[in-house]
């Protein structure tokens, strides 16, 4: 937190297991009870202004991409789950599908409109989920699957990517050894 002159007056360090959570406009929600922040596989709620931890909830097994205020609760867009939490951190429901909730082609992977959550998975399937109950309302193919895109765009196969990574790794190792040799000779 900062004061009027933008001087830091309080700070807190948050860490969790799971994947990385990028900082974006949906990484946090400020509400009357506190500040909810996504970090790794969890959502943390901090009291404002003292930043003490009120609660922590593991909302996904991998990573949480965003948290959204919805009515009197929070909706969490995770990599493997969409969750609804109370503002006290209790899980009301969770919804998972056949793949991760990330899309190669859609610029909007997740949105809430009224009582419906729209989320696209890796295979291009759009899920419409009831925000109140977490029940699936409808699913349909919104866009080509990752495999279809790979086939039509001539994207490298996993074997090609592994080969390139191994080559890069050997090159980096060689560079590291040359640098080490250079510094040892100085």
N, C-alpha and C positions, 0 to 999 in steps of 0.2 A: 504494500500500500504506500501511496505517496501523499504528501501534504500539498498545499496550494502552490508551493514553489517547486514541486516535482521532486522533493527530497524523499528518499525511502525512509519510512517510519516503522514499517513492519514487513517481514518477509518470511516465507515458509518454504520448505523443501518437501516435495511430494514424490514418492517413488512406489512403484508396484511391479509385480512380475508381469509376464506376458509380452506382447509386441509393443512397438513404439506407437505412441499417440502423437500425431502432429498437432501443432498449435494452430487453430483456425477459429472462425467465428462461432463454431458450435462446440468448442472444447470446454465451455463452461456456461453456467446459467446462474445469474444472480437473482435470488428471490428473497422474500421476507425472512425466511428462516436461516439463510446463509448463502454461501457460494458453493455450487456443485461443480466439480472439476473432473474431467476424464483424464486418467493416467494409466497406461497399460491396460490391464484387464479389469480395472476397478473404477468406481466413481467415489470421490471423496467429497464430503461436505464440511466446509470450514465456517466457523462463526465469523461474522463481520461486526466490528472491525478488528478484533484481536487475533483472528486466523487460527484459533484453536480447533482441533479436529472434533467434529460432532459425531460423524460416523463414516464408515468405509464399507462399500458393498462390492463384491466381485460380481460384475454384471455380464461378463463374457469370459470364455475360456482362453481367448487369444488377446484381443485388444478392443478398446472402446474408441470409436471414431468421433462420436458426438453425443451430447446430452441436450434435450429439448424440454422446455416447460410445456406441459399439457394439462389443462384444467388445474387441479390441485396436486398434480403428480409430476414425475419426470419420465420421459421416454429416452432410452439409450439405444443408439445405433451401434451395435457391436459387429465384429467381423463374422461371428458365427451365430449370434443371437440378437434379437430385438427384445428389449426388456422394458417393463413399466415398473417404476419404483415409487414408493410413497416419498414424501419430502423428509421422512425420518429414515429412509434407506432400506425399507423392507421391500422385497421383490413381490409384486402383485402377480405378474405373469411373465413368461418368456416364450418367444417364438423362434424356432430354428427351421431351416429348410435343407435342401439336399446339397447346397454348396455355400461358399462364402458370400457375404453381402458386399461385393465389390464388382464393378463393371469395367470392362475394357473400353467400351464405346460410349456409354451414357455419361453425360456431364452431371446429371442429377441422379445419384444412386439411391437417395432417401429423401422422402418428404412426407409431411403430415398435412392432410387437408380435412378439416372437420374431425369426424370420428374415424377416418381411414388413414392408415399408414401405407405408403407405397414404397417398396424396396425391390431392387434388382439384384439378382445373384450373378455369379461368374459365368453361368451358362446362358445369361440373357433372359432369364425367366423373371417376370414381374409378379410380385406377390402383393395382394391387397389384404391388409390385416386390420381387424377391428381394434381400434385403439383402446376401447373399454375392456374387452375380454381377452384379447390376444389370439382370437380365433381367425383362421384363414377364411377370408371371404371369397377370394378368387385368385387363380394363378393362370398366367398365359405367357407365351413367348413374346417378349417385347422387342428383342433384337437378336441377331445371330449369336450363337454360342461362341465361346472362346475357341473351340476346336474348328468351328466353321470359319471364323475369322482367320485363324492360322492357316487353314487350307487355301482360302481364297487370296490371302495377302502374301503367301509364300514366306511366312515367318519361320525363322529357324526352328528346327525340331529340338527337343530336349537334348538329344545326343550332340547336335551342333553347338548348342549353348554350353554344355559340359566341356566339350573340346576347347571352345574359346576361353572358358574360365580356367581350364588347366594350363593352357598356353599363357594366359595372363599371369597366372600364379607363378609359373616357371620364370617368366620375364621379370616379375617383381622380386622373386628370390634372387635371381642373377644380379639385379640392380642393387639389392640390399647387400649382397656379398661384396660387390665392387665398392660400394660406399664404405662398408666395414673395413675393407682392405685399405682404402684410401686414408681413412682416419687413423688406422693403426700405423701407417707409414709416416704420418706427420709427427 
